């Protein structure tokens, strides 16, 4: 697998390159119900969300023992503070990384040795500019771009500013995963357990027309 280009020229973290080599899908594990399905799936990377702070010390180590790379969505963990102490707590229980929309948390995560994933919602041109500015300042290891279909509407320049990235939101089929990769994302994130089994050699071909950029892309 060829690492995605990044903002600073650095490569995708080697742990993620290896994890995405076979299954280029990040499992969005929301709550405890999907945990068993993820443990038996070939996907190696997950984002755990909507787990109360008291549940994390049981769930995160179990996933780590199963050889999974675990990101914790700090924004959606009830009872978890939004500060350095929370990141240290996550690190000490064995999580590999954190996900947040908050620039301050992304900036605090790297010095602790955590992988950082900044989630951005691209809804319009002004939002796109604010997002790229925040990413430039926070320098996360990954950017989670939502919703996934917007990536096809972004200019190549904007996409480079958000790389390495994963596409999330409305990822519902193997074709959606294939398109995200063809457009330059390192992987696609989904809560659909069926796609946690999708191997790279099973991806469908992407029609050339789907890769065409808009005639008038958003201005950065």
MARTINU-144214 format. One record per residue: x, y, z negated of N, C-alpha, C in turn. Coordinates in steps of 0.02 Angstrom, whole numbers, plus 50000, padded with zeros to 5 digits. Atoms other than C-alpha are relative to their C-alpha. Layout:
<sites>
XYZXYZXYZ ...
</sites>
This chain:
<sites>
500424994050000500005000050000500445006250000 499624993749998500675017350043499685004949952 500284995350049500455029549898499715006250035 500314994049973499325044249932500465006049988 499614994050011500175061149954499715003949942 500244996350058500065072449802500145007450009 499914992949997500065090949766500735002049998 499314998250011501875091249711500494995650038 499565004649965502545077549824500154993749961 499895006050039502585064749683499514994650022 500415005649978501895047449717499474998349947 500495002750047500385039349639500384995749949 499665003750053500895031849472500064992650019 499895007049979501655014449503499514995149970 500495004550030500435006449382499354999950040 500624999649961498995012549488500104997350070 499855002949935499825008049652499914992449997 500055007350008499964990149590499274997949988 500695001750017498194990049519499545000450060 500444999149942497404996249682500224995950060 499735003649941498444985049796499514994850026 500465005249979497164971049799499285002350001 500694997550006495544979249741500025007549991 499954992750004495464997949780499375003249971 500624997850032493985000549664500125001049926 499994998750072493875008549492499304998549974 500655001850029492495001049386499795005349949 500294995450049491425014049298499584995849952 500335004250050490935004449142499635004549951 500414995550039489505013949063499644996049945 500295003950054489055007248891500324993249995 499705006650012489404989648830499724994550044 500325005449962488214979848941500424997450058 499635002649943489364978949095500694997149983 499325001950018490924974148996500164992850021 499875006949983490774955449022500114999150075 499925000449927490554957649210500675002750023 499364997149980492084968649220500584995549980 499465004350023493164956749119500134994250047 499915005649955492874943049247500085002150073 499934997449932493024954349401500745001150016 499304998949981494654956249500500225007249997 499814993050007494604975249487500425000849937 499534999350055496024980849374499935006449960 500034993450031495594998849331499275001649981 500674998150020494095005149234500005006849966 500154994150040493365020949162499444998049953 500535001650048492405017449002499675006549979 500394994050015491025029848966499404998249958 500605000850042489565032248847500094994749946 499875004350058490405022148710500115004549940 499904996150061490255029148534500704999049973 499325000350025491885032748445500144993749960 499915006150039491615017848331500074993750042 499965005949957491495005848479500684999550036 499384999949960493115011048564500554995449972 499465004250025494325002048445499904992550012 500125007049982493504985448487500054998950075 500045001049927493234987948673500665001150035 499394998349963494844996248729500554994749992 499495005350006496064983348655499814993650036 500225006149966495014969048724500125000550075 499884999049929495124976348899500754999850015 499285000149991496994979048879500274993049998 499775007050004497254960948828499824996150062 500205003349938496344955848986500395002550061 499584997549945497634965249090499695005750039 500324994549966496514979849134500355006749982 499774993250012497074997949152499405004249980 500604997050030495895007849041500065007649995 500094992850010495395026149057499385001049957 500584998350041494235033448926499745006850020 500324993749985493015046948977499875003749934 500044996550064493275058848832499365004149995 500594995550000491815070048882499364996249982 500635003750009490525056048866500054994749945 499945004750057491075047148706499725003449938 500314996750058489865052248566500434999149937 499625000150061490785056948408500745001150008 499294998949987492475059248492500135007450008 499854992849996493205076548465500355001650066 499694997749938493835086848611500675003549984 499374997050019495605089548547500574995050004 499415004349996497365082448537499934993849955 500105005750045496885071548389499614994450032 500405005049965495595062648496500434996350050 499565003249951496895059348630500514995449967 499545004350037498115052448502499644993649977 500415005750021496725041148437499914995150058 500095004249941496395034648613500654996650019 499355002849985498245032148645500184994349953 499805004950051498525022648482499604993650004 500405006249995497115010348518500184996050063 499775003749942497955005448682499735002250067 500244997549935497075015648816500595002650040 499464997849956498145019848966499905007350022 500134993349975497295036149015499355002949976 500604996550019495935048848990499705003550061 500374996549947494615056749102499645005849967 500364994250027493935074149074499915005350055 500074994149958493265089449163500375005949970 499714994550037494175100149035500755000650013 499304998949985495835107449089500434999449937 499605000250062496425109048908500174992949980 499875007050018496265090248879500484996850049 499545002749950497145086049042500715002349984 499334997350016498595097248992500294996849937 499765003050062498705089048820500164992650008 499925007249993498645071248885500684997850024 499355002049971500255070648986500564999649948 499465000550049501445074848841499944994049953 500115005850043500675060248745500154993550037 499875006049961501125048148885499384996850029 500625002649971499335045848942499965001850074 500194998249932498825044949124499405004749994 500554995250003497645059449158499615000050066 500454999749942496155059749276499525005849989 500444994350005495275076249303499394999050045 500625000849962493455074849356499775006950024 500254993749972492825088549473499374998650040 500625000249963491095091449544500035005550053 499954995149946491215099849714499315001250028 500684998449980489565108449746499955005550051 500004994649950490025123749850500725002550007 499324997749985491515133549915500345003349941 499704996750058491785144149760500204994949948 499835005450047491735128549652500624996350023 499425003449973493005120449767500645003949983 499414995950016494205135049743500174999649926 499875000450072494015134549554500294993249981 499765006750014494295115849554500734999250020 499315000649977495895116749656500475004149956 499594995950045496545130649543500134996249934 499935003750063496225120149387500464994050009 499585005849987497035104949465500735002050007 499324997549993498565115049511500315001449932 499754998450067498735120649330500094993849957 499985005950043498365103949248500444994450024 499585005249970499345092849369499814993049976 500205006750022498325077149330500304994650044 499765005649960498905060049388499514998150054 500535001649952497245057549477499455005349994 500594995649999495755068249527499404995750020 500625003549984494025060549522499545005150034 500404995349961493065069549660499284997450005 500705001849997491175069449647499615005550036 500165006849980490125066249744500454997850059 499555002749949491095054949862499875002750070 500114997749931490215060650023500285006950015 499744993249988490895078349998500704999850028 499305000349977492655072450039500035000850076 500034999349927492165071150222499855007150023 500154993049983491635089550216500565004749979 499444995950023493265095750139500535000650054 499444999349954494705102650240500574995749977 499415004050018496315092850246500425003549947 499614996150049497145106850147499704999249930 500335000750064495855105750007500104992949973 499925006950023495995086950001500714998749975 499325000850024497885087749987500095003149931 499964996650065497675099849842499704995949944 500325004250050496625086749754500274992849999 499715006749997497735071649789500524999149945 500375006049983497985058349731499295000249970 500704999550022496105056249714499664993250004 500475005549991494745043549689499325003250014 500664997649982493015045849763499484996849955 500505002650046491535043949646499325003350013 500684997449989489655046249653499754998150069 500295002549938488565038149787500464995150036 499615005649972489835024149813499594993749988 500525005150008488565010549845500114993850043 499905005549954489274998849977500734999350019 499315000649975490894991750049500175005350051 499884994749950490705004350190500185006649966 499844993950036490735018550064500714999949974 499325000750025492345011949988500495000750058 499564999749942493135009650160500085007150025 499974993149976492685027350211500415004449953 499614996050048493395034850051500754998950010 499295001549990495045026050082500245003050067 499804997449934495075030950266500075007649999 499964992750006494815049150214500575002249954 499414998350038496335048350102499994998649926 500025001450071495745043149930500394993649984 499635005950021496775030549833499544994249982 500495005050019495215021349776499325003349996 500684997550011493345023149749499754997449933 500275002050066492445022549581499254998850006 500715001749997490755014349557499794996149939 500285003950054489635007149423499664993750024 500315005949971489004993649542500474994049992 499555005650012489754977149479500174995950062 499865003949939489634969349652500625002650035 499424997049966490964981449716500644999149960 499405001450039492154976849574500364993850025 499705006149970492504961049675500245001350072 499844998549931492854970049838500765000550011 499285000149986494604965749899500155004150062 499794995749945495564976450020499894996650068 500075003449936495524963150155499274998650019 500715000849985493624962750145499675006650022 500294993549982493384981150188499785000050074 500234999749931492354984250345500375005650038 499694994649961493054994850488499605006549994 500314993550005492695013450483499915002950070 500114997049934491895021150639500405006550007 499614993849992493025034850710499595006349990 500424994050007491565047050711499935002049926 500084998550071491465045650520500595003949973 499394996750024493215052950505500075007150026 499964993349972492855069050600499865005249947 500104994650047493035084650495499495004950028 500484995149976491705098350505500355005450041 499714994949956491975111650638500215006149961 499844994150040491985125350505500074997849927 499905002550068492745117950345500005005749949 499994994950052492615127250179500695003349998 499374996350004493945140750161500264999849929 499705000250066495145138650016500335006749985 
</sites>
